[in-house]
Amino acid sequence: MKSISILGIINEHINFRVYSGQPGLKLDDIEDEVLFGNNQEAALHINKKEVRWGLLKDSFEERLEKVVSDSEKSEGDGKEVDLEETKKRLVEGGKQKKLKKDKSVGAIGKNARSETNSITMPPRTITEPAVPVMPTEVEKSILEDLRNCVKLNSLALPSVSFYTFINTQNCLNCLSISHDGSLVAGGFSDASLKVWDMSKIGQANMQREHESAANENALGSGEGRKSYTLFQGHAGPVYSATFSPLGDFILSSSSDSTIRLWSTKLNANLVCYKGHNYPVWDVQFSPLGNYFASASHDRTARIWSMDRIQPLRILAGHLSDVDCVQWHVNCNYIATGSSDKTVRLWDAQSGECVRIFIGHRSMILSLAMSPDGRFMASGDEDGTIMMWDISSGRCVQPLMGHSGCVWTLAFSCEGTLLASGSADCTVKMWDVTASAKVARTEENSKTGNSNRLRLLKTLPTRSTPVYSLQFSRRNLMFASGAFSK
């Protein structure tokens, strides 16, 4: 009788699945489909919804592609004209055969380039918020950076600029770096936000080297010692800070349950956003710059517009704290990581959950989106990183290597490398070029495969846990942390 009761409980709560084939290194759904508070069928139903993961139309990347293709086309037309002129001159010499061969080879090469582009080009999608109009000078600068972007791969790793903060007295909670690395913002436990202008610090150091001892002493006293701009307004510790895409605004979130918008031009607080009921752990600007998202202890994430003091959307569904938030590159979706050990993807227009990613064994602390919009990386408290295929909602592969919390993740500009920063005082570089191959193999077969993501390099710091990582538009990596000894 007891065995029948136990068998009934097992049949009610446990679902057994049997798969044939060789086991892969990826954590399969057999052991990962554990969703707290919801059944497995509900999660599978959510993950069947359509997700438009393509890039934005009329984005800077698309504009650059048009410029490059137009320049290549004009160069090709010029070469064809030169070829015809040369052909006419060499008709009498009997070299028509060689010219035809060269022309056919050139045509084949041109077709090969176009076929390659058509294969690797991610699909385009449209977001309801229009791409903001930027000043011509700023747009030219961004396009110039993208044009001169260094291509990275497993043999060409990025240069790293690391910002180390000392004498913080364990009061530095978060760090954020602007896209060009010129500004660094830090949130502190005394409710203050401090911003350092690296260009001014460099000028001050050069000036100090050329001054006399008397002038150095005069500069070292009073205001001369102050190398940062102090922003005060929060009533509790500042847990997150983020720069706008152009670096002219900063958002900060605090334990006082508010989010504040600051101007780096005016050095003043512009808006205080109230809506959360508990501490706000994370806040992130959207790639468009006009919108931002927040994550809170009240188990919700919220979408805001800079010109409104009330949230536009409330994303509710997590069963514990929402610890981190990240925008998709096309601004149509927002990813949230929670202490309930799940990652969710939300539709920014409807506020509906369209994906649930299950597999972590501890709270999620960091998120990153690949530049092509297809993949997402998440890092947890145990040091595990997981690569996810957004389209299918499946884990591509877990990345093991860190011995501490993974606090920050960042993809390189072309998406070939993933950088991770941890409390174990290391920065790790991962080769993620095989992500698409692994995802395709997993979709077609349950068997193991040799296309695996791998660790390329480990960069140890000097007793400095890594708080933030970011790639510039030219693929220079910025990292920052607070010296702990």
N, C-alpha and C positions, 0 to 999 in steps of 0.2 A: 504493500500500500504506500509506504514511504517512497519507494523508488518511482512509483507512478506519479506521485506529487512532484518529486524533483524533476522527473522527465517533463511534466507539464510546465513547470517554471522555465526549464531550459528552452523548450519549444516556443514559449511566449516571448522570451527576452533575448534569445541568441539566434542569429541568422548564420547558417553555415553555407559557405560557397567553396566549390572545388574547381581548381583551374589546372589544366594540363600544360606541360612545357617546363623549360628551365626557369628557375627563379631569377629575377633581376635584382639589382641593387636598390631599386626604387622601393619606397614603402608603398605596398599595394593597398587597395581599398579594403582588403580583408581585415587588416589591423588598424586602418585609419578611420573607418567610417563610424566614429563615435561622436555624435553631436549631442551636447548636453541640452536637455529640455525639448528636443525635437526628434522625430523618428527619421529613419534613414530614407524612407520614401519621400518625405518633404524636402530633404536636402537634395536628393537626386532630381526632384521636380524643379527646384530652384535653379540648379546648374544646367538645366536644359534650355533656359531662356536665352534669347539671342543677345550677343554682346558685340557692339561695333567697336572693335579694338584698333581700327586704323588710325592714321595720323590726321591732323587737321588739314583741311583745304586752306590754301592761301597762307600757310605758315611760312616762317623764314626758311626752313629747309626746302620747301617746295619752290620758293622764289629763287633760292640758290641753285636748285636743280635746273630751273628754266634758264637762268643766266649761263650756267655751264653748258647746257645743251645748245643754247643759241650761239655761244662762242665756238663750240665744236662744229656746229653747222656752218658758220661763216668761214671758219678755217678750212673745212672740207670743201666748200664752194670755191674758195680761193685756190686750193690745191688742184681742183678739177680744171679751173681756168688755166692755171700754169701748165697742167698736164696737156691740155689741148694745144696750147701754144708750142710746147716742146714737141708735141707730135707732128705739128705742121712743119717745124724746122727740120725734123729728123726723117721725114718721109723719103727724101732723096737718099738717105743713108741706109735705108733698108732695115730700120729698127722698129717697125710697127709691131712685130710680134712681142718684143720685150715690153713695150708700152701697154699692150693689151693685157699681158700677164700682170704687170704692176697694178693696173686699174682693177682687175678682177680680185687681186689680193686685197687691195684697199677696200673694195666693196664687201668682201667677206669679213674683214676686220670690223668694219662699221656695223654690219649686221650682227656680228657676235657681241659687240658692245651693247647694242640695243636689246638683244635677247637676254643678256645678263641683267640689264637694268630692269627688264620686265619681270624677271623672276624674283629679284631681290627687293623690288619696290613694294613696300607695304601698302595696303589699300587706304584710300582717303575717305574721311568722313567729315560731316558738317556738325558743328556744335551751335546751339541756339544763340549763346552770347557771341557776338561778332568779335573777330580779332581786332583788338584796339589799334587805332591809328597812332603811330609813333612819329616823333620828329624825324625829319629826313637824315639829320646827322647821326642820330642814334641808330636808325635802320641801316645806314651805310656801315657804321661801326660793327654792328652785329653780323652783317653779311660778310664783312672783311674777316672777322674772327672765324666764321664758319668756313670761309674759303681757305684760310690758312690753318685749319684744324689738322693736327698731327694724327695720322692713322696709327692706332695701337693694335697690337696682337700679342701672341705668346712670346714672340721674339723682340718686340718693341714695347717695353713697359713704360709707363708714364713717369715723368719727373714729379716729385712730391715737395710741396712747400708746407712745412708743419709749424703751426703756431702753438707754442708752449707757454702756458700761464703759470707763474710761480707766486708763492706767498698768497695763495687764495684762502688759506685757513679753512679749507673744505667747505667753503661757502658758494663756490661756483657751481651752479646747477646745469647750465646749458650754454652752448656756443653756436653761433651761426655766422657764416661767411657770405659776403655778397658774391655775385656771379663773377666779377673781375678780381676778387680777392683784395680789393682796396679797403673794405670796411669789415670789421669784426665786432659782433655784438655778443655780450655775455649777460646772462640772467643770474642774479645772486639771491641768497637766502634772506638778505636784509631788505627785500622788496625793490631793489634798484636794478636798473638796466644800464649797462655801460657800453659805449660804442667807441672803438679805436679806429682812427683814420691812419692806415699804414703809411700813406705818402707823407703825412705830417710827421709821423714818428721817424721816418727815414731822414727827412730834412733836418729835424731837430738833432738827430745823432750826428749828422755830418757837420752841423753848425757847432755842436758841442766839441767835436774833435779839433776844430780850428780856433776855438776861443781860448783865451788865457785862463789860468787857474782862478783868478778873481771873478771873471765873468761866469765861469762854471759854477762857482759857489753861489753867485747871485741867481743863476738860472735854477739851481737846485733847491732854492727856497721859495716858498709861496706858490703862486700859480704856475711857475715854470715847471714844477715837478708833475703837474697834472697833465697826463698824456691822453686823456679820454674825455668824452662828453657824457655827463651824467643825466639820466632820465629818471625822474621820480614821479610816482603817482599810484603805484600798486600798494595794497595794504597787506600783502603777504608775499612769500617767496615766489620768484619768477621761475617757472619750470620750462618755458619754451620761448624761442624767439626766431623770427624768420624775416628775411629781406624780400621786398617786392622784386620782380624781374629786372627792373631798372635801378634798384638800389635807392630810390628816393623815399621809400617808406619802410617802416619796421612794425611788425606785429609781435606782441608779447602776451603770454598767458600766465595766470597766477593762481595761487591757492585761494585768492579772494573771489574766485568764480567769475572774474571778468577778463576781457581781452581788450588791449589798448593799442591804438594806432598812433605811431609816432612819425614825425617828419624829420628826415636827416638834413633837409635844407634849412628848416626853421628851428631845429633842435627843440621841438615842443610836442606835447600831446595834443592830438587832434580830436579823437573820438574814444569813448569808453563804451564797449559793447557788453551789455548785460543780458543774460538769458539762461546760462547754466546755473544749476543749484549747488554745485560742489566744485572742488578744484578742477581747473582746466589743465590737462597734462600736456597737450600738444596743439599747435596751430600751424597751418601751412597755407601760403599763398598759392593760388592757381597759376598755371603757366600764362594765363591771359592777364593776370595782375589785378583785375577788378573784383575778384571773388576770393574767398578764403574759407577754409574748413577748420573745425576745432574738435577736439576729443576730450572727454571729461570723465570724472569719477561718477557722474550721475548715469552712466551706462549709455549715453547717447553721443552721437557726433552731430554737428550742425553745420549747415552751409550758410554763409553770410555774404552780403554785398557791402562794399565799402561805404556806400551812400545811404545805408539803412542801419538803424540801431537794433533792429529785431532780426532774428534768423529767418532765412527764406525756406529752409527745410530742416526738419528734425529727423535724424536717422536713428530709429530705435529698433532693437532686435538683439543686441548683445546681452548676455546674462551676467556680465561683470564689467569692471572699468574698461572704457575704451582708452587705450594707452597711447596709440599713435594713429596718425592719419596721413594719407598721401593721395594726391591727385593723379589721375591718369593723364597721359600726355595730350590727349585730345579734349580734356576737360569735360567729357560726358559722364565720367565715372569717378567715384571716390572710394579708395580702399581704407579699411579700418582694421587695426589689430587690437586684440582685447586680452584681458586676463582670463577669459573663458577658453583660451587656447585656440581660438579660431580667428581667421581673417575673412572679412566680408567685403564684397564689392557692391556698391550702391549706384543706382542711376541718379545722376544729379538733377534731372528734370522732374522725375516722378517721386524720388525718394524711396524707390522700391529696391529691395535686395535682389540682385541678379546672380550672385555667386557666393557660395560658402566654401572656403578652403579649410580642410580638416587634416591634421597630421602632427601638429606641434604638441609637445609634451609639457610646455610651460608657457607663461605669458609672453605675448609678442611685443617686442620693444622697438622694432624698426621695420620700415617698408621702403621699397624702391621699385620704380617702373622702368622697364627697358625703353630705349628711345623709339623703337618701332611700335611700341604699344602692345606687343603680343605677350610678353612675359612679365612676371612680378617676382620679386625676391622679398622674403620676410625673415627676420632674425629674432630669436627668442632668448629667454633668460638663461637657458642651459648652454648657449653657445652654438646652437644648431641654426643653419641657414637653409631655407627651402626655396627652390625655384619652381614657380607655378606657371602652367599654361593657362592663360586667362580664358581662351576660347573653350577649352574642354573642362576647366576647373580641376585638372589633375596635377599632381606633383611630378615635375620632370625629374628631379633628383635632390635628395638632401645633401648638403655640403657640411662635412664635419671637419673640425680643426681648431676652433676656438675653445678655450678652457674657461671663459667667462662670458658675461652678458654681451650680446651683440647690440651695441647702442646705435650704430649708424651703418647704412648701406648706400652705395652709389654706383651707377652704371657709367661707363665711358660714353663719349658722344656717339660713337657708332655701334655701341652695344656689344662689343666683343669681350670686354672685361667687366668684372664685378669686383668692387673694392668693399671690404668690410672692416669696421673698426670696433674694438672690443675693450671690455674692462680688463682683459689680460695683457694690456699694454702692447698690442700688436695691430698692425694693418696687414691684411692678407689680400692678395690678388688672385682672382679665380678666372680661369678661361671658360667662358660660357658660349663660345661660338657653336658648340655642338647642341645647344638647346633645341633648335628646330629639328635636328636629326633625331634626337632622343624622343621628342614629342611625337614625331611622325611614326617612329618605331613602336612606341607604346600604344599609339592609336591602332596600329595594324596588327600588333601581336602582343602576347603576354610574356614572351620569352625574353631572356636577358640579351643585352647587346653591348658592343664594345665602344659605342659613342657615348663617352662619359665626360661630365664636367670635371675639371681638375684644378688643384691648387698650383699656382705658378710660383708664387714668392711670398715669403713672410718678412715683413719689415718691423723689427722690434723698436719700440721707443725707449726713452730713458725714464723708466718708471712713470710713464704718463698714460693713463687710460684715455682712449680715443673717444671724444665726445661727438665729433661731426666730421663728415667727409663730403667732398663736392668736387666735381670736375668742371673746369672752366670751359668756355666755348671752344678753346684751342686745345683741350684735353690735358691741361695742367691740373694735377690733383692738389686740392687744398685740404689739409687736415688740421685738427686742433684738439687740445686737451689740457688738463690741469695737472701739473707736477704733483705727485702724491707722496713724496718723501722729503 
